[in-house]
């Protein structure tokens, strides 16, 4: 969603969208506990395609409120979008580094180092 907002920063009348990650995670967790895991396909012989975030979480998508109004009615604040994009990247990198360290620790324990 962030990259879509950034790409449309100069599109007149474009409304910036955002996703409440904690709400989506909570609903997916409830859903996964209630229903066993199953792949969704359009045909028995097809491999499931990837849906866009707007298709998958249309009910959870929210409109972002701009800090300043724009003449062309575009609600994208490019600096805010880039900051959130960088924040997501840093968060992902930190989580991946932590997970990598945990796996290295498990490998050391298995090897007896």
N, C-alpha and C positions, 0 to 999 in steps of 0.2 A: 504494500500500500504506500509506503514511503517513497519508493522509487517511482511509482505511478504519479504521486503528487509532485515530485521534483520534475518529472518529465513534462507535466502539464502546468508548470509555473507561469507560463506566458499565454495560456489558452484562455480566451475570454469566457466568462461565466462558468469556469470550472470550479467545482466545490471540493475542497480538500477532504479526504476521508481518513479515518483512523479506526483502529480496532482495539477494544478493551481486552487485552490478552488474558488477564486474570478471569474475566467472566467467560471467555471462550474456553479456557482450560478447565474451569469448574464444570461447565456444561458438557464438555467432551468426556470428562472423568465420570460424571454421573451416567452419561450415555453408554460408555464402555463397560461400566459395572452392570448395567441393566441388560445389555444385549451382547451376546458373544461376538467376537471379531469376525467380520466377513468382508470380502472384497466386493466392490461395486463395479460392475462392468455393464456395457451396453449389449453385449452378445457373449455367449458362452465361450467363443474362441478368441475374443479380444482381450488384450492386456489393458487394464484400467489406465485411462489417461489422467494426466494431472489437471485438476481444475484450478482456476485462478482464485485468489483470496476473495474476490468479490462474488464469485459463484459459490464457494464453499461456506462463507460466513456472512451471507448477505443480511441476515437478521441482526448480526452483531456489529455491523459497520456503522460508525457514527460519523457525523459531519464535524469538522474542526471549526471552532470559532476563531476568526482572525483577530489579531491584535489591532490592526488598522484596516479600515475599509479601503477597497481599491475601486478605481473609476470603472474598470471593466468587469466588476463583480466577481473577480477571481479571489478565492479565499486562501490560496497557497502562500505561506510565508516561507520563502526558500531557505532562509537562515535557520528557522525552527526545524524544517524538514531535514536539512543537512545535519543539524545537531542531533536529532533523534536517530538518523541513519548511522552516524558515528557512534552514538551510545549503544545501539544494537550490535554494531560490529565489535565494540570493546567487550560488551557482555558475552557475546558468543565466543570470542577469543579467550576470555577468562574461564568460561565454563569448559571449553575444550582443553585448555591447559590443565585445569584441575582434573578432568576425566583422564587425560593422558598420564598425569602423575599417579593417579590411582591404579591404572593398569600397569604402569612400570613397577609400582610397589607390589602388586599381586604377582607379577613375573619374577621379581626378586625373591619373594616368599616361596614360590614354587621351585625356583632353582636352588634355594638354600643359601643365598648370598648373605 
